[in-house]
Amino acid sequence: MTINNTEYLTSIGLDSVYIAEVLQDDSSAYLADTPVYLAPVAELSGAPKVTDETLYYDNQAFESLLSEGVTERKLKISALPSEMEALLTGEEFDAAAGRVYDSATPSSSPYFALGYRTMKSNGHYQYVWFMKGRFMKPANDHATVGEKAEAKPIELTYNAVKTIHQFTQGTRTDGIKRIKGDADTTNFDATGWFAAVQIPGSDDPDALTCTPVPADGEPAASITANLTFTFSNQIRSGSIGVILSKVDGAIVAGVFSWNAGYTVLTFNPNASLTNSAEYLITLSGVTDIYGQVLANTVYNFTCVGA
């Protein structure tokens, strides 16, 4: 075990609270949206709910059974914009009227990842991401202004749970509730911590690349064949723009579909392509789950067979 003395220093600050909606969490993949800033924060507290049952045999304590439930995080924030409140609670926000419609249906609230950092007495930071949890509707206290104005921050409660998706973590494979890092820990790098929800392997991801079929400049074997794009990393849902067109600019309509791991995109044209015609494929905005962006790319191919 290698521990740096600065890892023992006390926490004296808190900032940079981010959230990211969990778009997918199942046996095939975990996928979270791009993190966004939540609100200025004053305090964050809470602890895992742990149960400890002691079993007695032969007139003595024989075994201790520990289990962990949700981890409750209570955040005191300055205020919560109406649109953000609707996002966290799953309620409807009417942008045209600037109003939140509260239908009192907490079961419809989405899951979010929660990230933040705490500052230590040496000015360095510890970083945290909770992978999945739900926010309860905010608690609000109000008071009239007297001789002294009294601030009434909003209190948010976030209940974190373990992911359904199982990640490889060294020698074990399991779901994850929390990922934590300390700037004073050897080999820890916080670069991009809030650009994307961190997962195992996100400290050193492979460069984002795309392999199209047909390849750039190559002929297509069939006018009825689908086009496929295989990416080196899992792609963030909704981040990709794909346009298939003829060289004269005419757009080709079709249906896009992903594989379960969001690494292979297939385009099925609505009609057969034209034999001997040249086509262009334009990719834009492609972003992987680590926050890496693929440079806008144009591929071309020619149909040469029926």
Secondary structure, 3 states (H helix, E strand, C coil): CCCCHHHHCCEEEEEEEEEEEEEEECCCCEEECCCEECCCEEEEECCEEEEEEEEEECCEEEEEEEEEEEEEEEEEECCCCHHHHHHHHCCEEECCCCEEECCCCHHHCCCEEEEEEEEECCCCEEEEEEEEEEECCCECCCCCCCCCCCCCCEEEEEEECCCCCCEEECCEEECCCEEEEECCCCCCCCCCCCCCCCCCCCCCCCCCCEEEECCCCCEECCCCCCEEEEECCCECCCCCEEEEEECCCCECCEEEEECCCCCEEEEEECCCCCCCCEEEEEEECCEECCCCECCCEEEEEEECCC
